[in-house]
Amino acid sequence: MRIREITGIGWRADAALRGGHGEARVLAVLSTSIYVDAGGEVLWVGARDATPHARAIHASRTPDGCDAGARVSVALPTDARPWRPDDAPSTAEAAAALRRGAARLAARAAALGTPRGFGAWLLGVPLAFPLDGAGARADTLARACAADDPARSAEAATALLGLGPGLTPAGDDFTGGAFFARALLARAGIVDAAAWQAGASAVRTAAARLTHPIGAALLGDLLAGEGWAPLHDLAAALARDDEPAALDAAGRLTRLGHSSGWDLLAGFVAGARA
């Protein structure tokens, strides 16, 4: 089956498909997207207006009748520039602004609408099933990040991996949001980059046995400071003290998936703590 009319593509998807002549194998079929494997990289085909991500392939129409295991080929665009996030905040001043802004955002999160998933934790309200017993685990990871303790953060994260339904469980997204924030702080030089990379490596290893392979791939990106476009936009806006832009990015983030965006936002705020 051939997927035509590609309207946009992430840089990682572009590289994987070009390395394999556009060929991929279907991993899972969802209502609005298809997950595929191209040369060992997990990618997905989504709608034209789907949220940009390094692994995303945007098509004017997703194919019907695909089953897991089927082979597909993607007609790679010749004139589209692959999406790649802008450079992360790289100065101590920008990182400090990011931390201040994240703390303010936590206080204003109620303005973003009804929370889902770990969004309830962010707003200080009870978590709903199946996360109703996970608040203490989120607290533990948040405290470890605030203490700048990578080893304890990795241990706390392990208790969250695989928690929740779906291919990208809420616990993975919360963990990913937290380590995404730490990766940005490490790039800015205000936390120990080597120690946090070691912590991220420990989480990556644990994810291989504790969560779904698709979730593990997306989590791996977050551990390295890569994620969805609105998460990068949020970090950039906070780093330049642009509160209206930060709220706009946070709102776009919370519309991602059933609860994934809220889970990422809550984790990001937890990870930015000092």
Residue frames relative to the residue before (quaternion, step in Angstrom):
aa qw qx qy qz dx dy dz
M 1.0000 0.0000 0.0000 0.0000 0.00 0.00 0.00
R 0.2295 -0.7909 0.5574 0.1052 3.58 -0.87 0.93
I 0.2294 -0.7551 0.6030 0.1159 3.55 -0.97 0.95
R 0.0894 -0.8277 0.5539 -0.0078 3.55 -0.48 1.24
E 0.7891 0.3499 -0.2420 0.4430 3.53 -1.41 -0.09
I 0.1175 0.7855 -0.5861 0.1603 3.54 0.63 1.19
T 0.1953 -0.8237 0.5273 0.0723 3.58 -0.60 1.14
G 0.7928 -0.0332 0.0202 0.6083 3.58 1.25 -0.23
I 0.0269 -0.8039 0.5940 -0.0143 3.55 -1.17 0.53
G 0.4335 -0.6836 0.5258 0.2612 3.55 -1.10 0.72
W 0.6495 -0.5687 0.3362 0.3765 3.55 -1.14 0.61
R 0.6612 0.5011 -0.3220 0.4560 3.60 0.98 -0.76
A 0.6336 0.5184 -0.3232 0.4747 3.59 1.04 -0.78
D 0.6434 0.5318 -0.3196 0.4485 3.56 0.94 -0.88
A 0.6793 0.4925 -0.2935 0.4580 3.59 0.88 -0.94
A 0.6700 0.5063 -0.3058 0.4485 3.59 0.92 -0.91
L 0.6970 0.4719 -0.2839 0.4592 3.58 0.89 -0.89
R 0.6495 0.5017 -0.3326 0.4646 3.59 0.97 -0.73
G 0.6410 0.5249 -0.3258 0.4556 3.56 1.10 -0.65
G 0.7651 0.3139 -0.1742 0.5345 3.58 1.20 -0.50
H 0.5315 -0.6689 0.3858 0.3481 3.58 1.22 0.57
G 0.7037 -0.5057 0.2634 0.4239 3.58 1.03 0.79
E 0.5480 0.6351 -0.3914 0.3784 3.59 1.25 0.04
A 0.0487 0.7922 -0.6051 0.0631 3.58 -1.07 0.78
R 0.3142 -0.7220 0.5863 0.1906 3.54 -1.33 0.37
V 0.4584 -0.6983 0.4805 0.2673 3.58 -0.87 0.97
L 0.2315 -0.7770 0.5756 0.1069 3.55 -0.92 1.02
A 0.7886 -0.1082 0.1260 0.5920 3.57 0.92 -0.92
V 0.2290 -0.7603 0.5963 0.1179 3.55 -1.15 0.73
L 0.0972 -0.7875 0.6081 0.0234 3.56 -0.73 1.13
S 0.7258 -0.4511 0.2828 0.4356 3.57 -1.25 0.09
T 0.8215 0.1884 -0.0850 0.5314 3.61 0.98 -0.75
S 0.7816 0.2334 -0.1415 0.5610 3.60 1.21 0.08
I 0.2481 -0.7373 0.6106 0.1480 3.53 -1.34 0.33
Y 0.2501 -0.7475 0.5966 0.1507 3.57 -0.82 0.98
V 0.0347 -0.8010 0.5975 -0.0167 3.55 -0.95 0.93
D 0.3165 -0.6951 0.6069 0.2199 3.52 -1.37 0.31
A 0.0113 0.7809 -0.6233 0.0394 3.55 -0.81 1.07
G 0.8425 -0.1112 0.0381 0.5258 3.56 -0.36 1.22
G 0.7233 -0.4313 0.2395 0.4832 3.55 1.10 0.71
E 0.6192 0.5109 -0.3496 0.4831 3.59 1.27 0.00
V 0.3552 -0.7039 0.5749 0.2189 3.57 -0.99 0.89
L 0.0274 0.7807 -0.6204 0.0700 3.57 -0.78 1.12
W 0.1246 -0.7854 0.5864 0.1542 3.57 -1.22 -0.02
V 0.3378 -0.6985 0.6018 0.1892 3.47 -1.31 0.64
G 0.0423 0.8075 -0.5837 0.0740 3.55 -0.71 1.11
A 0.7321 -0.4319 0.3066 0.4283 3.53 -1.34 -0.05
R 0.7156 -0.4520 0.3357 0.4135 3.52 -1.33 0.35
D 0.7807 0.3387 -0.1674 0.4978 3.58 0.93 -0.93
A 0.3359 0.7462 -0.5109 0.2632 3.61 1.18 0.37
T 0.6268 -0.5664 0.3883 0.3682 3.56 -1.20 0.58
P 0.4715 -0.6923 0.4630 0.2898 3.62 -0.79 0.94
H 0.0938 0.7468 -0.6509 0.0989 3.53 -1.16 0.80
A 0.6291 -0.5628 0.3766 0.3817 3.57 -1.13 0.56
R 0.7290 0.4209 -0.2309 0.4879 3.60 1.12 -0.62
A 0.5625 0.6530 -0.3646 0.3525 3.60 1.24 -0.11
I 0.1427 -0.7264 0.6672 0.0826 3.50 -1.26 0.74
H 0.1707 -0.8040 0.5647 0.0743 3.59 -0.58 1.13
A 0.0341 -0.8088 0.5865 -0.0267 3.55 -0.74 1.09
S 0.5494 -0.6085 0.4523 0.3512 3.56 -1.13 0.60
R 0.7869 0.0238 -0.0114 0.6165 3.55 1.23 -0.46
T 0.2955 -0.7397 0.5739 0.1901 3.58 -0.83 0.95
P 0.5301 -0.6727 0.4093 0.3145 3.61 -0.90 0.85
D 0.3543 -0.7058 0.5748 0.2145 3.53 -1.20 0.65
G 0.7964 0.3767 -0.2255 0.4160 3.53 -1.27 0.35
C 0.4479 0.6747 -0.4726 0.3475 3.59 1.18 0.37
D 0.1189 -0.7658 0.6276 0.0746 3.55 -1.10 0.72
A 0.6329 -0.5158 0.4084 0.4082 3.54 -1.23 0.47
G 0.7572 0.3406 -0.2805 0.4816 3.54 -0.91 0.96
A 0.5469 0.6227 -0.4004 0.3908 3.59 1.21 -0.37
R 0.3875 -0.6911 0.5575 0.2480 3.55 -1.23 0.53
V 0.0350 -0.7794 0.6255 0.0066 3.56 -1.01 0.85
S 0.1918 -0.7424 0.6232 0.1539 3.53 -1.27 0.38
V 0.2692 -0.7709 0.5649 0.1188 3.53 -1.03 0.88
A 0.3437 -0.7245 0.5630 0.2000 3.56 -0.83 1.03
L 0.2375 -0.8232 0.4999 0.1269 3.56 0.00 1.29
P 0.4687 -0.6825 0.4778 0.2936 3.59 -0.93 0.84
T 0.3428 -0.7441 0.5371 0.2010 3.55 -1.12 0.65
D 0.7712 0.3571 -0.1750 0.4971 3.57 1.20 -0.43
A 0.5815 0.5837 -0.3810 0.4195 3.61 1.24 0.06
R 0.3479 -0.7196 0.5627 0.2109 3.55 -0.93 0.92
P 0.4537 -0.7005 0.4671 0.2922 3.63 -0.65 1.02
W 0.4801 -0.6638 0.4928 0.2932 3.56 -1.04 0.83
R 0.0774 0.7508 -0.6519 0.0730 3.50 -1.09 0.88
P 0.4782 -0.6779 0.4556 0.3228 3.63 -0.84 0.83
D 0.5700 -0.5628 0.4678 0.3736 3.53 -1.24 0.47
D 0.6593 -0.5001 0.3747 0.4181 3.55 -1.25 0.36
A 0.4929 -0.6666 0.4814 0.2845 3.55 -1.06 0.82
P 0.6493 -0.4803 0.3959 0.4370 3.60 -1.23 0.35
S 0.1307 -0.8572 0.4980 0.0120 3.56 -0.71 1.07
T 0.6640 0.4725 -0.3212 0.4824 3.60 1.22 0.10
A 0.6243 -0.5402 0.4043 0.3937 3.56 -1.23 0.44
E 0.6318 0.5383 -0.3365 0.4448 3.58 1.03 -0.75
A 0.6618 0.4939 -0.3059 0.4738 3.58 0.96 -0.85
A 0.6481 0.5163 -0.3204 0.4590 3.58 0.99 -0.80
A 0.6370 0.5141 -0.3291 0.4708 3.58 1.02 -0.75
A 0.6394 0.5102 -0.3233 0.4757 3.58 1.03 -0.78
L 0.6115 0.5479 -0.3445 0.4552 3.59 1.03 -0.76
R 0.6687 0.4977 -0.3039 0.4613 3.57 0.89 -0.90
R 0.6543 0.4993 -0.3214 0.4684 3.59 0.89 -0.86
G 0.6805 0.5043 -0.2910 0.4449 3.55 0.90 -0.93
A 0.6286 0.5307 -0.3374 0.4576 3.58 1.03 -0.74
A 0.6401 0.5145 -0.3263 0.4680 3.58 1.02 -0.77
R 0.6519 0.4927 -0.3178 0.4808 3.60 0.98 -0.78
L 0.6330 0.5493 -0.3321 0.4329 3.56 0.99 -0.83
A 0.6052 0.5604 -0.3573 0.4382 3.58 1.01 -0.75
A 0.6797 0.4899 -0.2865 0.4647 3.57 1.01 -0.81
R 0.7405 0.3944 -0.2173 0.4988 3.60 1.17 -0.50
A 0.3879 0.7687 -0.4525 0.2322 3.58 1.26 0.00
A 0.5663 0.6092 -0.3915 0.3936 3.60 1.10 -0.54
A 0.6182 0.5627 -0.3425 0.4288 3.58 1.16 -0.55
L 0.6024 0.5949 -0.3444 0.4058 3.58 1.25 -0.27
G 0.6594 -0.5043 0.3128 0.4615 3.58 1.25 -0.10
T 0.7387 -0.3940 0.2986 0.4581 3.53 -1.32 -0.13
P 0.3646 -0.7599 0.4885 0.2258 3.60 -0.61 1.06
R 0.1381 -0.7542 0.6349 0.0943 3.53 -1.22 0.58
G 0.8150 0.2192 -0.1686 0.5092 3.55 -1.19 0.49
F 0.8215 -0.1732 0.1599 0.5192 3.56 -0.92 -0.96
G 0.4026 0.6878 -0.4896 0.3537 3.58 1.24 0.15
A 0.5960 0.5567 -0.3598 0.4532 3.57 1.11 -0.63
W 0.6165 0.5346 -0.3386 0.4685 3.60 1.02 -0.77
L 0.6465 0.5321 -0.3172 0.4453 3.58 0.95 -0.88
L 0.7308 0.4100 -0.2261 0.4967 3.58 1.02 -0.82
G 0.4879 -0.6956 0.4150 0.3253 3.58 1.26 -0.04
V 0.5389 0.5796 -0.4287 0.4357 3.57 1.11 0.64
P 0.6649 -0.5314 0.3267 0.4108 3.62 -1.14 0.49
L 0.4439 -0.6739 0.5306 0.2593 3.53 -1.08 0.80
A 0.3943 -0.7179 0.5267 0.2272 3.56 -1.07 0.78
F 0.6516 -0.4884 0.4087 0.4122 3.55 -1.30 0.38
P 0.6198 -0.1755 -0.7641 -0.0342 1.68 -1.96 1.55
L 0.5314 0.6446 -0.3957 0.3815 3.58 1.25 0.34
D 0.3794 0.7869 -0.4445 0.1983 3.57 1.29 -0.03
G 0.7293 0.3830 -0.2595 0.5040 3.61 1.14 -0.34
A 0.5696 0.6610 -0.3402 0.3506 3.58 1.30 0.05
G 0.4276 0.7325 -0.4553 0.2707 3.58 1.22 -0.11
A 0.6556 0.5150 -0.3164 0.4526 3.57 0.95 -0.85
R 0.6307 0.5264 -0.3378 0.4594 3.60 1.05 -0.68
A 0.6416 0.5043 -0.3171 0.4832 3.56 1.03 -0.79
D 0.6193 0.5422 -0.3350 0.4586 3.58 1.01 -0.80
T 0.6581 0.5253 -0.3118 0.4402 3.58 0.92 -0.91
L 0.6643 0.4813 -0.3093 0.4811 3.59 0.94 -0.82
A 0.6438 0.5226 -0.3279 0.4526 3.59 0.94 -0.83
R 0.6630 0.4948 -0.3115 0.4675 3.60 0.93 -0.83
A 0.6481 0.5171 -0.3244 0.4553 3.59 0.97 -0.79
C 0.6374 0.5040 -0.3266 0.4827 3.59 1.04 -0.72
A 0.6572 0.5121 -0.3114 0.4571 3.58 0.92 -0.88
A 0.6818 0.4580 -0.2730 0.5008 3.58 1.14 -0.65
D 0.3599 -0.7512 0.4712 0.2901 3.60 1.31 -0.05
D 0.4095 0.6975 -0.4611 0.3649 3.54 0.95 1.02
P 0.2404 -0.8224 0.4951 0.1439 3.62 0.04 1.24
A 0.6578 0.5174 -0.3293 0.4372 3.61 0.90 -0.84
R 0.6782 0.4664 -0.2933 0.4863 3.58 0.93 -0.87
S 0.6103 0.5450 -0.3497 0.4563 3.59 1.08 -0.64
A 0.6503 0.5086 -0.3163 0.4673 3.58 0.97 -0.83
E 0.6413 0.5162 -0.3205 0.4686 3.57 1.00 -0.80
A 0.6636 0.4937 -0.3018 0.4741 3.58 0.96 -0.87
A 0.6373 0.5407 -0.3272 0.4411 3.57 1.00 -0.80
T 0.6124 0.5763 -0.3483 0.4142 3.56 1.00 -0.80
A 0.6516 0.5218 -0.3099 0.4551 3.58 1.09 -0.70
L 0.6859 0.4744 -0.2773 0.4771 3.59 1.26 -0.31
L 0.5489 0.6588 -0.3929 0.3322 3.59 1.15 -0.53
G 0.8158 0.2259 -0.1964 0.4948 3.54 -0.97 0.94
L 0.5199 0.6569 -0.4074 0.3636 3.58 1.28 -0.02
G 0.7436 0.3314 -0.2824 0.5075 3.55 -0.62 1.17
P 0.5883 -0.6121 0.4047 0.3398 3.58 -1.23 0.39
G 0.7123 0.5127 -0.3225 0.3547 3.52 -1.35 0.06
L 0.6806 -0.4975 0.3706 0.3897 3.51 -1.40 0.07
T 0.7526 0.2167 -0.1379 0.6063 3.57 1.22 -0.51
P 0.1931 -0.8422 0.4919 0.1073 3.61 0.30 1.23
A 0.6494 -0.5533 0.3680 0.3696 3.54 -1.19 0.65
G 0.6441 0.5339 -0.3291 0.4380 3.58 0.97 -0.79
D 0.6121 0.5358 -0.3391 0.4725 3.57 1.10 -0.69
D 0.6877 0.4884 -0.2886 0.4530 3.57 0.87 -0.96
F 0.6250 0.5190 -0.3445 0.4705 3.60 0.98 -0.76
T 0.6562 0.5038 -0.2969 0.4770 3.56 0.92 -0.94
G 0.6667 0.5144 -0.3017 0.4470 3.56 0.90 -0.93
G 0.6419 0.5236 -0.3255 0.4560 3.57 0.98 -0.80
A 0.6551 0.5160 -0.3083 0.4577 3.56 0.98 -0.86
F 0.7226 0.4268 -0.2578 0.4788 3.59 0.82 -0.94
F 0.5341 0.5808 -0.4030 0.4637 3.60 1.20 -0.38
A 0.6653 0.4939 -0.3006 0.4722 3.58 0.89 -0.93
R 0.6649 0.4964 -0.3157 0.4602 3.60 0.90 -0.86
A 0.6211 0.5412 -0.3459 0.4491 3.61 1.04 -0.73
L 0.6535 0.4993 -0.3171 0.4723 3.59 0.99 -0.78
L 0.6472 0.5057 -0.3196 0.4724 3.58 0.97 -0.81
A 0.6321 0.5287 -0.3289 0.4612 3.58 1.06 -0.73
R 0.6454 0.5168 -0.3261 0.4583 3.59 0.97 -0.80
A 0.6775 0.4797 -0.2831 0.4804 3.56 1.11 -0.67
G 0.5062 -0.7092 0.3789 0.3118 3.57 1.29 -0.03
I 0.5664 0.6191 -0.3977 0.3712 3.60 1.15 0.30
V 0.7159 0.2271 -0.2395 0.6153 3.58 1.32 0.16
D 0.6331 -0.5546 0.3899 0.3736 3.57 -1.27 0.42
A 0.3367 -0.7869 0.4818 0.1878 3.59 -0.23 1.28
A 0.6698 0.5061 -0.3164 0.4418 3.60 0.86 -0.90
A 0.6637 0.5039 -0.3096 0.4580 3.58 0.94 -0.85
W 0.6891 0.4624 -0.2929 0.4749 3.59 0.95 -0.80
Q 0.5971 0.5334 -0.3650 0.4752 3.59 1.13 -0.51
A 0.6319 0.5160 -0.3288 0.4757 3.58 1.06 -0.73
G 0.6389 0.5147 -0.3220 0.4725 3.57 1.01 -0.77
A 0.6500 0.5093 -0.3107 0.4707 3.57 0.98 -0.86
S 0.6303 0.5360 -0.3307 0.4540 3.58 1.02 -0.76
A 0.6382 0.5201 -0.3242 0.4658 3.58 1.03 -0.78
V 0.6469 0.5015 -0.3172 0.4789 3.59 1.01 -0.79
R 0.6357 0.5363 -0.3282 0.4478 3.58 0.96 -0.84
T 0.6507 0.5102 -0.3094 0.4697 3.56 0.98 -0.84
A 0.6659 0.4980 -0.3001 0.4675 3.59 0.95 -0.87
A 0.6317 0.5590 -0.3362 0.4189 3.59 1.00 -0.80
A 0.5930 0.5947 -0.3653 0.4016 3.59 1.07 -0.66
R 0.7674 0.3230 -0.1953 0.5182 3.60 1.11 -0.53
L 0.7304 0.4677 -0.2343 0.4391 3.59 1.18 -0.41
T 0.7984 0.2207 -0.1260 0.5459 3.60 1.13 -0.33
H 0.6948 -0.4678 0.3467 0.4221 3.55 -1.34 0.14
P 0.5890 -0.6025 0.3947 0.3666 3.64 -0.97 0.72
I 0.6282 0.5166 -0.3485 0.4658 3.60 1.03 -0.67
G 0.6599 0.4946 -0.3019 0.4782 3.56 0.94 -0.88
A 0.6358 0.5388 -0.3299 0.4434 3.58 1.00 -0.79
A 0.6361 0.5285 -0.3329 0.4530 3.60 1.03 -0.74
L 0.6857 0.4657 -0.2892 0.4788 3.59 0.89 -0.90
L 0.6206 0.5302 -0.3362 0.4697 3.56 1.05 -0.74
G 0.6236 0.5554 -0.3408 0.4318 3.58 0.98 -0.81
D 0.6268 0.5229 -0.3336 0.4716 3.58 1.04 -0.74
L 0.6705 0.5063 -0.3003 0.4515 3.57 0.86 -0.96
L 0.6221 0.5488 -0.3392 0.4436 3.58 1.01 -0.77
A 0.7136 0.4194 -0.2365 0.5089 3.57 1.18 -0.60
G 0.5816 -0.6104 0.3666 0.3934 3.59 1.27 0.15
E 0.5921 0.5255 -0.3834 0.4758 3.58 1.12 0.67
G 0.1741 0.8027 -0.5541 0.1355 3.57 -0.93 0.82
W 0.7907 -0.2878 0.2487 0.4796 3.51 -1.27 -0.58
A 0.6657 -0.5400 0.3483 0.3794 3.57 -1.15 0.67
P 0.7106 0.4526 -0.3145 0.4374 3.67 0.69 -0.86
L 0.5872 0.5492 -0.3820 0.4557 3.61 1.15 -0.43
H 0.6474 0.4852 -0.3085 0.5003 3.59 1.01 -0.77
D 0.6409 0.5228 -0.3271 0.4571 3.59 0.98 -0.82
L 0.6275 0.5396 -0.3270 0.4563 3.57 1.03 -0.80
A 0.6737 0.4945 -0.3018 0.4588 3.58 0.82 -0.97
A 0.6644 0.5072 -0.3084 0.4541 3.58 0.93 -0.87
A 0.6635 0.5029 -0.3098 0.4592 3.59 0.95 -0.85
L 0.6458 0.5076 -0.3233 0.4698 3.58 0.96 -0.81
A 0.6673 0.5282 -0.3038 0.4281 3.58 0.95 -0.88
R 0.7391 0.3537 -0.2330 0.5238 3.59 1.14 -0.46
D 0.4907 -0.6999 0.4013 0.3291 3.58 1.31 0.38
D 0.4183 0.6796 -0.4856 0.3569 3.58 1.02 0.80
E 0.1918 -0.8442 0.4898 0.1029 3.57 0.19 1.28
P 0.6406 0.5104 -0.3615 0.4454 3.67 0.86 -0.72
A 0.6659 0.4867 -0.3089 0.4736 3.60 0.94 -0.83
A 0.6260 0.5369 -0.3378 0.4535 3.58 1.06 -0.71
L 0.6619 0.4941 -0.3086 0.4717 3.58 0.94 -0.84
D 0.6254 0.5275 -0.3367 0.4661 3.58 1.03 -0.74
A 0.6733 0.4870 -0.2963 0.4708 3.59 0.90 -0.91
A 0.6404 0.5186 -0.3264 0.4630 3.58 1.00 -0.81
G 0.6385 0.5250 -0.3251 0.4593 3.58 1.01 -0.76
R 0.6544 0.4919 -0.3117 0.4824 3.58 0.98 -0.81
L 0.6321 0.5403 -0.3332 0.4445 3.56 1.03 -0.76
T 0.6859 0.5018 -0.3013 0.4323 3.60 0.88 -0.89
R 0.6329 0.5229 -0.3403 0.4585 3.60 1.21 -0.25
L 0.5062 0.6596 -0.4111 0.3737 3.57 1.28 0.04
G 0.8524 0.0099 -0.0343 0.5217 3.58 -0.72 1.08
H 0.7209 -0.3913 0.3140 0.4781 3.55 -1.27 -0.28
S 0.8027 -0.0777 0.0556 0.5886 3.59 0.85 -0.95
S 0.3753 0.7752 -0.4621 0.2117 3.60 1.25 -0.12
G 0.6708 0.5112 -0.3108 0.4383 3.58 0.88 -0.90
W 0.6473 0.4956 -0.3107 0.4887 3.57 0.99 -0.81
D 0.6422 0.5235 -0.3264 0.4548 3.59 0.96 -0.82
L 0.6551 0.5059 -0.3014 0.4733 3.57 0.97 -0.87
L 0.6537 0.5196 -0.3127 0.4527 3.57 0.93 -0.90
A 0.6635 0.4993 -0.3071 0.4650 3.57 0.88 -0.93
G 0.6646 0.4981 -0.3044 0.4664 3.57 0.94 -0.85
F 0.6289 0.5418 -0.3314 0.4483 3.57 0.99 -0.83
V 0.6612 0.4927 -0.3067 0.4754 3.58 0.89 -0.90
A 0.6397 0.5187 -0.3237 0.4659 3.58 1.00 -0.81
G 0.7074 0.4822 -0.2666 0.4428 3.57 0.90 -0.93
A 0.6561 0.5221 -0.3117 0.4469 3.58 1.15 -0.54
R 0.4787 0.7014 -0.4298 0.3069 3.58 1.21 -0.21
A 0.1938 -0.7594 0.6107 0.1133 3.52 -1.25 0.61
